[in-house]
Amino acid sequence: MAESISSQSDVTDLTSERPNQVLEDYEQPRYTRRETILTMIGVLMVMLLASLDQTIVSTAMPRVIADLHGFDRYTWVSTAYLLTSTVTVPIYGKLSDLFGRKPIFLIGIVLFLAGSALSGASQDMNQLIAFRAFQGLGAGALMPIAIAVVGDLFTPRERGKWQGVTGAVWGLSAILGPTLGGSITQYSTWRWVFYVNLPVGIAAMLVLIFLMPTLRGKSQKVSIDYTGAALLVLGTVPLLLGFTWAGTQYAWNSPQIIGIFAGSLVVLAGFVVYEALLERRGGQPIIEPSLFKNRIFTVSALVTAIFGMGLFGSIFFIPLFVQGVQGSSATNSGLILTPLMLTSIVGSIVSGQLVSRLGKYKWLAILGMIISVAGTLLLVRLSVTSGNTDVLLAMLVLGLGMGFGMSLYTLIVQNALPGKIGQSTAALTFFRSIGGTIALAAMGSIMNSAYLPAFQGALPNSIKQAAVLSPSVKQFLSIFINPQVLLQPGVEAQLRAGAAQQGPAGLTLFNQVIESVKVGLAAGIHNVFIMSMVIMLVGTIAVLFLREIPLRGGRSKQETAAESSGAEASEVEGNLATTI
């Protein structure tokens, strides 16, 4: 019996697949019901805080620009936050494994709240950008550690039941955020978009300080990988900047973009080499290269990045299609994705309940990818003549697939690597964010390359000739070179009002140009949706290689101990066969 257990442990150590001893160390429940429930209340408040912040701020940005002046730095308010919050995710995840979730979690909340207060007090755009970057330093800890805490409190099968709750928080924030942001800017000052974080964050922090267990890391040797952290930051920031600037401020083949990408790849290659050497010496690298020897982690990371690429791109361009092609008002643009968010909540709850009851995840992962592919296929079928029902159906299906698949991979990885929950969870969040950033840049370039020729081709010859003869007409057409201007509330109405002042001829010109914009947008977004579908198909193929191992937590520890030695030996042999 002892030899069988030892043999199993040796095999699983070599394959990085849930060592038997690790399973014993992480047998749950380890905390009282009171500790668990109160900790989850604090965690859910933090998750709501992190997800709500992004949707509220984006809605309030037109009012912020009107007050602080700085349209030329508009995108940097979000970009600065994205950069710092993305690059710090793996660092926080590793630190939480070393020092415990609670102290690192609280540090992140304090930084986030301080950044929120400073952002609300900003006197110009440069200050706001700097303080948003500071806020992002804290935000990088919130979501990944919150998910890791769920992994600490519950067994993998129990986590499935909470998957619906955490998914509901994310969907709820996407629905409430735009409405709340609009109400704040309408009835109060935009500064409360940031100040509103303070009461919720302080309440969550107090709950966690006094009621959350420490959730200490299991590592015996604690050392901080300062060099690895520096290399990760120096490699990732230029990479994200390159994809943010490519196709907008600089051409993809410009010396600036090529230089940024080349420098980033050199530093990231150095990061990988250094991390491998550090791990070989028994150190504590930020992202352990040996994680990728675990096939479950590798496939999950790949599929998570693909999910981020396919879904993030689709979600970004659906509002542009609804407003630019179908002519919907931009006033409530944040509510356009409500159907998608609602079905994602349903999908998350259903998949969570199924994985908890059945203890199997591979068929759910495959089903989620298939539904997502079906959703992107419905998006590909959209055209200039498509109605609201066509878009609604596509969003409902895509949201269901997103709900089925997005949270599942965190559970899968935590089940396979119970001793590295913080690091593995943060790595998935990191790869999803990187994938989304890369896809958004690529899809923006694809849309623009198809949009401009289609837009210019759809313009009547009379307008083309007028643009050659009249500088004012040429200037008016230049407004629509970037069709995303239509996403800004009130812009189309202002342009229409300005054209109406020129009389019937001006209004006719405006209507003809808008029709051409619709044709160009439909062509450009169609290509984007094709790319999304192809990416999701690749993800479907990748998920077929996902290895399934039983989710822990199906039976209590007492029930296991009560089994006969013969049954216990049989179970060990079965687990060993599964591992091999």
VEXLUMBA-606884 format. One line per 8 residues: for each residue x, z, y of C-alpha. Coordinates in nm, 3 decimals, m for minus. Each point is the difference from the previous one (the first is absolute). Last residue first. Layout:
residues N
X/Z/Y | ... .
This chain:
residues 580
0.008/m1.671/0.817 | m0.212/0.237/0.208 | m0.317/m0.074/m0.196 | 0.181/0.058/m0.329 | 0.137/0.330/0.129 | m0.348/0.103/0.113 | m0.140/m0.070/m0.345 | 0.285/0.192/m0.169 .
m0.055/0.296/0.230 | m0.375/m0.008/m0.067 | 0.054/0.000/m0.377 | 0.234/0.299/0.032 | m0.268/0.187/0.191 | m0.266/m0.089/m0.257 | 0.219/0.140/m0.275 | 0.089/0.308/0.203 .
m0.367/0.083/0.036 | m0.159/m0.013/0.341 | m0.062/0.318/0.197 | 0.291/m0.064/0.237 | m0.157/m0.328/0.110 | m0.333/0.164/0.066 | 0.169/0.270/0.208 | 0.186/m0.260/0.207 .
m0.327/m0.168/0.093 | m0.090/m0.348/m0.109 | m0.015/m0.332/0.183 | 0.257/0.109/0.254 | 0.265/m0.267/m0.044 | m0.078/m0.370/0.028 | 0.097/m0.192/m0.312 | 0.273/m0.262/0.044 .
m0.078/m0.358/0.101 | 0.274/m0.249/0.075 | m0.066/m0.244/0.285 | 0.105/m0.353/m0.097 | m0.354/m0.135/0.053 | 0.021/0.141/0.354 | 0.253/m0.269/0.093 | m0.234/m0.288/m0.090 .
m0.278/0.147/0.213 | 0.245/0.060/0.284 | 0.102/m0.367/m0.006 | m0.369/m0.088/0.024 | m0.031/0.238/0.296 | 0.283/m0.180/0.181 | m0.162/m0.339/m0.067 | m0.333/0.126/0.135 .
0.161/0.138/0.315 | 0.184/m0.329/0.057 | m0.330/m0.189/m0.031 | m0.152/0.246/0.247 | 0.273/m0.078/0.252 | m0.050/m0.375/m0.047 | m0.372/0.040/0.072 | 0.092/0.210/0.305 .
0.183/m0.297/0.153 | m0.270/m0.259/m0.071 | m0.286/0.224/0.113 | 0.197/0.094/0.309 | 0.055/m0.364/0.096 | m0.367/m0.091/m0.044 | m0.114/0.310/0.189 | 0.249/m0.067/0.281 .
m0.138/m0.353/0.027 | m0.349/0.141/0.044 | 0.135/0.239/0.266 | 0.160/m0.294/0.184 | m0.327/m0.194/0.003 | m0.193/0.301/0.128 | 0.252/0.064/0.281 | 0.003/m0.363/0.113 .
m0.380/m0.004/0.011 | 0.003/0.318/0.209 | 0.248/m0.151/0.244 | m0.204/m0.319/0.032 | m0.320/0.199/0.058 | 0.155/0.185/0.300 | 0.355/0.123/0.057 | m0.127/0.358/0.022 .
m0.128/m0.039/m0.357 | 0.361/m0.040/m0.119 | 0.094/0.341/0.143 | m0.304/0.162/m0.161 | 0.085/m0.157/m0.335 | 0.361/0.122/0.024 | m0.118/0.352/0.084 | m0.248/0.000/m0.290 .
0.273/m0.120/m0.238 | 0.231/0.282/0.113 | m0.261/0.277/m0.016 | 0.152/0.189/m0.292 | 0.339/m0.133/m0.117 | m0.024/m0.178/m0.334 | m0.043/m0.336/0.176 | 0.362/0.021/0.119 .
0.085/m0.038/m0.369 | m0.038/m0.375/0.051 | 0.358/m0.029/0.136 | 0.020/m0.354/0.138 | m0.346/0.073/0.142 | 0.118/0.102/0.347 | 0.207/m0.321/0.020 | m0.325/m0.199/0.020 .
m0.084/0.160/0.337 | 0.349/m0.076/0.132 | m0.039/m0.367/m0.096 | m0.341/m0.010/0.169 | 0.151/0.151/0.317 | 0.297/m0.239/m0.008 | m0.240/m0.299/0.010 | 0.106/m0.354/m0.092 .
0.145/0.058/m0.348 | m0.258/0.269/m0.082 | m0.279/m0.235/0.110 | 0.119/m0.260/m0.252 | m0.008/0.254/m0.280 | m0.343/0.118/0.115 | m0.143/m0.352/m0.006 | 0.156/m0.062/m0.341 .
m0.215/0.277/m0.148 | 0.199/0.294/m0.143 | m0.018/0.021/m0.382 | 0.353/m0.135/m0.051 | 0.144/0.255/0.242 | m0.165/0.286/m0.186 | 0.096/m0.138/m0.343 | 0.362/m0.055/0.108 .
0.017/0.351/0.154 | m0.177/0.187/m0.280 | 0.205/m0.114/m0.301 | 0.340/0.121/0.125 | m0.165/0.300/0.167 | m0.172/0.112/m0.320 | 0.313/m0.035/m0.212 | 0.205/0.189/0.259 .
m0.252/0.284/0.011 | m0.011/0.002/m0.380 | 0.376/0.047/m0.021 | 0.002/0.281/0.256 | m0.298/0.174/m0.161 | 0.148/m0.042/m0.346 | 0.332/0.161/0.094 | m0.169/0.293/0.171 .
m0.243/0.056/m0.289 | 0.278/m0.009/m0.259 | 0.211/0.247/0.199 | m0.297/0.236/0.027 | m0.081/m0.024/m0.372 | 0.368/0.047/m0.087 | 0.020/0.319/0.207 | m0.324/0.146/m0.135 .
0.123/m0.065/m0.355 | 0.336/0.161/0.080 | m0.174/0.305/0.150 | m0.191/0.057/m0.325 | 0.317/m0.041/m0.209 | 0.205/0.241/0.213 | m0.268/0.267/0.024 | m0.104/m0.015/m0.367 .
0.351/0.005/m0.144 | m0.035/0.249/m0.289 | m0.335/m0.142/m0.113 | 0.142/m0.353/m0.031 | m0.238/m0.197/m0.226 | m0.316/0.183/0.110 | 0.104/m0.013/0.365 | 0.058/m0.375/m0.039 .
m0.346/m0.066/m0.144 | m0.178/0.224/0.252 | 0.170/m0.179/0.288 | m0.087/m0.331/m0.162 | m0.372/0.078/m0.010 | m0.047/0.060/0.370 | m0.004/m0.370/0.094 | m0.163/m0.155/m0.306 .
m0.368/0.075/m0.034 | m0.060/0.053/0.372 | 0.174/m0.327/0.087 | m0.204/m0.186/m0.261 | m0.323/0.138/0.143 | 0.110/m0.084/0.354 | 0.073/m0.360/m0.100 | m0.345/m0.038/m0.156 .
m0.187/0.144/0.300 | 0.219/m0.191/0.247 | m0.064/m0.335/m0.169 | m0.375/0.064/m0.014 | m0.010/0.093/0.369 | 0.195/m0.310/0.102 | m0.241/m0.229/m0.184 | m0.304/0.189/0.130 .
0.122/m0.033/0.360 | m0.013/m0.378/m0.025 | 0.260/m0.259/m0.094 | m0.011/m0.332/0.191 | 0.350/0.032/0.146 | 0.135/0.077/m0.348 | 0.018/0.282/m0.257 | 0.078/m0.098/m0.362 .
0.348/0.159/0.018 | m0.163/0.335/0.079 | m0.209/m0.022/m0.318 | 0.322/m0.064/m0.194 | 0.155/0.305/0.172 | m0.284/0.215/m0.133 | 0.028/m0.145/m0.351 | 0.373/0.077/0.004 .
m0.083/0.357/0.104 | m0.249/0.030/m0.289 | 0.269/m0.121/m0.243 | 0.258/0.239/0.145 | m0.235/0.299/m0.033 | m0.090/m0.098/m0.357 | 0.370/m0.015/m0.095 | 0.063/0.346/0.148 .
m0.311/0.135/m0.173 | 0.116/m0.148/m0.332 | 0.336/0.170/0.043 | m0.132/0.344/0.095 | m0.096/0.205/m0.302 | m0.101/0.370/m0.010 | m0.362/m0.094/m0.071 | m0.188/0.257/0.208 .
0.250/0.036/0.283 | 0.074/m0.374/0.014 | m0.372/m0.076/0.019 | m0.073/0.257/0.271 | 0.283/m0.125/0.217 | m0.098/m0.363/m0.056 | m0.356/0.074/0.115 | 0.105/0.204/0.305 .
0.261/m0.253/0.115 | m0.234/m0.294/m0.051 | m0.276/0.170/0.200 | 0.240/0.083/0.284 | 0.131/m0.359/m0.006 | m0.362/m0.116/0.010 | m0.053/0.189/0.327 | 0.328/m0.116/0.152 .
m0.078/m0.367/m0.063 | m0.350/0.039/0.147 | 0.148/0.173/0.311 | 0.256/m0.276/0.068 | m0.184/m0.135/0.304 | m0.034/0.350/0.148 | 0.333/m0.015/0.184 | m0.108/m0.316/0.178 .
m0.286/0.181/0.171 | 0.046/m0.156/0.344 | 0.162/m0.313/m0.143 | m0.334/m0.181/m0.018 | m0.046/m0.241/m0.290 | 0.085/m0.365/0.058 | 0.006/m0.112/m0.363 | 0.346/m0.156/0.023 .
0.177/0.231/0.246 | m0.188/0.325/m0.051 | m0.071/m0.008/m0.373 | 0.322/m0.186/m0.083 | 0.216/0.232/0.214 | m0.173/0.302/m0.157 | 0.088/m0.137/m0.349 | 0.364/m0.066/0.096 .
0.135/0.356/m0.016 | m0.186/0.094/m0.319 | 0.128/m0.307/m0.183 | 0.361/0.062/0.096 | m0.015/0.367/m0.094 | m0.167/m0.086/m0.329 | 0.249/m0.253/m0.131 | 0.324/0.154/0.124 .
m0.091/0.364/m0.064 | m0.130/m0.084/m0.346 | 0.324/m0.191/m0.067 | 0.204/0.304/0.109 | m0.211/0.222/m0.228 | 0.036/m0.250/m0.286 | 0.380/0.005/0.031 | 0.020/0.378/0.033 .
m0.232/0.044/m0.301 | 0.203/m0.246/m0.209 | 0.325/0.181/0.081 | m0.148/0.349/m0.045 | m0.149/m0.079/m0.342 | 0.317/m0.179/m0.106 | 0.213/0.308/0.065 | 0.348/m0.136/0.058 .
m0.117/m0.047/0.360 | 0.002/0.375/0.054 | 0.370/m0.007/m0.096 | 0.073/m0.136/0.350 | m0.087/0.345/0.140 | m0.155/m0.035/0.344 | 0.127/0.262/0.246 | 0.301/0.074/m0.222 .
0.057/0.355/m0.135 | 0.351/0.019/m0.144 | 0.114/0.008/m0.365 | 0.296/m0.232/0.046 | m0.190/m0.290/m0.156 | m0.283/0.064/0.245 | 0.238/m0.031/0.293 | 0.148/m0.325/m0.132 .
m0.347/m0.152/m0.043 | m0.109/0.117/0.345 | 0.313/m0.150/0.158 | m0.053/m0.338/m0.167 | m0.368/m0.011/0.100 | 0.076/0.100/0.361 | 0.281/m0.255/0.027 | m0.246/m0.269/m0.108 .
m0.240/0.135/0.265 | 0.275/m0.027/0.265 | 0.086/m0.361/m0.095 | m0.370/m0.096/m0.020 | m0.067/0.142/0.348 | 0.294/m0.181/0.155 | m0.111/m0.331/m0.148 | m0.362/0.055/0.104 .
0.095/0.085/0.358 | 0.243/m0.292/0.025 | m0.255/m0.248/m0.135 | m0.259/0.131/0.245 | 0.231/m0.020/0.303 | 0.160/m0.331/m0.100 | m0.348/m0.163/m0.007 | m0.132/m0.136/m0.331 .
m0.319/0.207/0.001 | m0.056/m0.075/0.367 | 0.018/0.290/0.243 | m0.257/0.203/0.193 | m0.287/m0.093/m0.232 | 0.104/m0.176/m0.321 | 0.243/0.274/m0.096 | m0.028/0.305/0.230 .
m0.181/0.237/m0.238 | 0.183/m0.129/m0.310 | 0.334/0.054/0.169 | m0.101/0.338/0.138 | m0.096/0.117/m0.349 | 0.335/m0.111/m0.142 | 0.189/0.139/0.300 | m0.162/0.344/m0.061 .
0.052/m0.010/m0.379 | 0.378/m0.038/m0.019 | 0.110/0.252/0.264 | m0.266/0.247/m0.118 | 0.096/m0.029/m0.366 | 0.372/0.017/0.084 | m0.052/0.320/0.202 | m0.206/0.162/m0.277 .
0.260/m0.094/m0.261 | 0.277/0.150/0.212 | m0.193/0.322/0.057 | m0.082/0.052/m0.369 | m0.101/0.365/0.013 | 0.122/0.226/m0.279 | m0.199/0.239/m0.219 | 0.108/0.068/m0.359 .
m0.258/0.161/m0.229 | m0.277/m0.252/0.078 | m0.351/0.110/m0.093 | m0.142/m0.019/0.352 | m0.217/0.281/0.130 | m0.376/m0.038/0.030 | m0.005/0.266/0.275 | m0.361/0.105/m0.065 .
m0.244/m0.092/0.279 | m0.217/0.274/0.152 | 0.174/0.139/0.307 | 0.208/m0.291/0.126 | m0.227/m0.274/m0.145 | m0.319/0.130/0.161 | 0.182/0.058/0.329 | 0.139/m0.355/m0.006 .
m0.341/m0.154/m0.070 | m0.151/0.185/0.298 | 0.293/m0.102/0.221 | m0.035/m0.363/m0.105 | m0.375/m0.015/0.063 | 0.034/0.170/0.341 | 0.302/m0.216/0.100 | m0.098/m0.347/m0.122 .
m0.269/m0.030/0.268 | 0.281/0.009/0.259 | 0.112/m0.349/m0.098 | m0.324/m0.192/0.058 | m0.064/0.269/0.262 | 0.247/m0.183/0.224 | m0.240/m0.297/0.015 | m0.203/0.198/0.254 .
m0.362/0.095/m0.061 | m0.340/m0.161/m0.054 | 0.100/m0.360/m0.076 | 0.353/0.058/m0.129 | m0.115/0.282/m0.229 | m0.306/m0.191/m0.121 | 0.203/m0.309/m0.086 | 0.259/0.202/m0.190 .
m0.272/0.184/m0.192 | m0.171/m0.325/m0.097 | 0.329/m0.169/m0.092 | 0.116/0.301/m0.205 | m0.325/0.086/m0.181 | m0.003/m0.298/m0.239 | 0.372/m0.021/m0.076 | 0.013/0.382/m0.012 .
m0.279/0.008/m0.257 | 0.184/m0.249/m0.221 | 0.313/0.216/m0.008 | m0.195/0.320/m0.056 | m0.205/m0.171/m0.274 | 0.321/m0.102/m0.177 | 0.114/0.364/0.000 | m0.336/0.109/m0.142 .
m0.016/m0.282/m0.256 | 0.351/0.078/m0.123 | m0.092/0.366/m0.039 | m0.164/m0.063/m0.338 | 0.296/m0.215/m0.103 | 0.234/0.286/0.077 | m0.155/0.198/m0.286 | 0.125/m0.254/m0.255 .
0.349/0.010/0.153 | 0.010/0.382/m0.004 | m0.081/0.167/0.330 | 0.166/0.206/0.273 | 0.340/m0.168/0.012 | m0.134/m0.356/m0.002 | m0.247/0.087/0.277 | 0.300/0.133/0.192 .
0.173/m0.336/m0.051 | m0.296/m0.177/0.165 | 0.029/0.226/0.305 | 0.378/m0.050/m0.010 | m0.042/m0.379/0.018 | m0.266/0.014/0.278 | 0.151/0.251/0.242 | 0.378/m0.031/m0.014 .
0.043/m0.336/0.174 | m0.247/0.116/0.266 | 0.255/0.248/0.133 | 0.260/m0.258/0.099 | m0.291/m0.224/0.104 | m0.087/0.242/0.279 | 0.353/m0.044/0.137 | m0.046/m0.377/m0.002 .
m0.334/0.051/0.175 | 0.184/0.217/0.255 | 0.250/m0.276/0.077 | m0.270/m0.268/0.029 | m0.214/0.223/0.223 | 0.296/0.082/0.223 | 0.081/m0.369/0.043 | m0.366/m0.077/0.071 .
m0.025/0.241/0.292 | m0.116/0.355/0.078 | m0.031/0.128/m0.356 | m0.188/0.333/m0.041 | m0.206/m0.118/m0.296 | 0.313/m0.130/m0.171 | 0.171/0.339/0.051 | m0.289/0.187/m0.161 .
m0.014/m0.244/m0.294 | 0.378/0.014/m0.048 | m0.014/0.380/m0.014 | m0.285/m0.026/m0.250 | 0.195/m0.241/m0.222 | 0.319/0.206/0.019 | m0.189/0.318/m0.096 | m0.184/m0.179/m0.284 .
0.325/m0.142/m0.142 | 0.171/0.339/0.010 | m0.303/0.151/m0.175 | 0.020/m0.251/m0.284 | 0.375/0.057/m0.037 | m0.051/0.378/m0.024 | m0.296/m0.026/m0.241 | 0.113/m0.275/m0.238 .
0.303/0.174/m0.148 | 0.368/m0.008/0.097 | 0.144/m0.267/m0.230 | m0.309/m0.199/m0.099 | m0.132/0.024/0.358 | 0.337/m0.126/0.127 | m0.028/m0.309/m0.223 | m0.346/m0.088/0.130 .
0.099/0.069/0.360 | 0.291/m0.243/m0.024 | m0.208/m0.265/m0.178 | m0.263/0.009/0.283 | 0.245/0.014/0.293 | 0.049/m0.377/0.028 | m0.374/m0.073/0.014 | m0.110/0.258/0.260 .
0.287/m0.088/0.234 | m0.058/m0.375/m0.005 | m0.380/0.007/m0.002 | m0.019/0.234/0.300 | 0.236/m0.220/0.202 | m0.195/m0.312/m0.104 | m0.337/0.144/0.103 | 0.091/0.077/0.363 .
0.240/m0.294/m0.012 | m0.286/m0.248/m0.028 | m0.113/0.053/0.360 | 0.347/m0.021/0.158 | m0.075/m0.314/0.206 | m0.341/0.146/0.082 | 0.172/0.276/0.191 | m0.234/0.162/0.247 .
m0.060/0.374/m0.060 | m0.373/0.005/0.070 | m0.116/m0.349/m0.102 | 0.242/0.010/m0.292 | m0.148/0.327/m0.125 | m0.355/m0.136/0.034 | 0.088/m0.305/m0.213 | 0.178/0.235/m0.250 .
m0.301/0.224/m0.075 | m0.112/m0.176/m0.319 | 0.355/m0.011/m0.140 | 0.042/0.373/0.066 | m0.314/0.103/m0.190 | 0.084/m0.207/m0.309 | 0.357/0.133/m0.030 | m0.082/0.366/0.064 .
m0.283/0.010/m0.254 | 0.233/m0.060/m0.296 | 0.243/0.279/0.082 | m0.261/0.255/0.107 | m0.229/m0.074/m0.294 | 0.295/0.048/m0.237 | 0.087/0.327/0.178 | m0.357/0.127/m0.034 .
0.001/m0.104/m0.367 | 0.318/0.203/m0.056 | m0.142/0.309/0.171 | m0.317/m0.012/m0.211 | 0.212/m0.071/m0.308 | 0.203/0.315/0.064 | m0.320/0.203/0.026 | m0.132/m0.139/m0.329 .
0.324/0.047/m0.195 | 0.087/0.344/0.129 | m0.353/0.124/m0.074 | 0.003/m0.156/m0.349 | 0.322/0.182/m0.076 | 0.321/m0.194/m0.050 | 0.199/m0.115/m0.303 | m0.274/m0.208/m0.167 .
0.193/m0.180/m0.136 | 0.294/m0.090/m0.224 | 0.289/m0.117/0.215 | 0.280/0.182/m0.180 | m0.147/m0.095/m0.339 | m0.016/m0.366/0.097 | 0.358/0.020/0.124 | 0.106/0.128/m0.341 .
m0.163/m0.302/m0.167 | 0.180/m0.244/0.225 | m0.236/m0.231/0.193 | 0.142/m0.352/m0.046 | 0.349/m0.037/0.150 | 0.097/m0.217/m0.300 | 0.304/0.207/m0.093 | m0.174/0.329/0.080 .
m0.301/m0.109/m0.205 | 0.213/m0.063/m0.303 | 0.184/0.329/0.023 | m0.321/0.196/0.055 | m0.165/m0.161/m0.303 | 0.295/0.083/m0.219 | 0.000/0.360/0.116 | m0.371/0.028/m0.075 .
0.049/m0.146/m0.347 | 0.300/0.228/m0.066 | m0.205/0.305/0.098 | m0.272/m0.104/m0.249 .
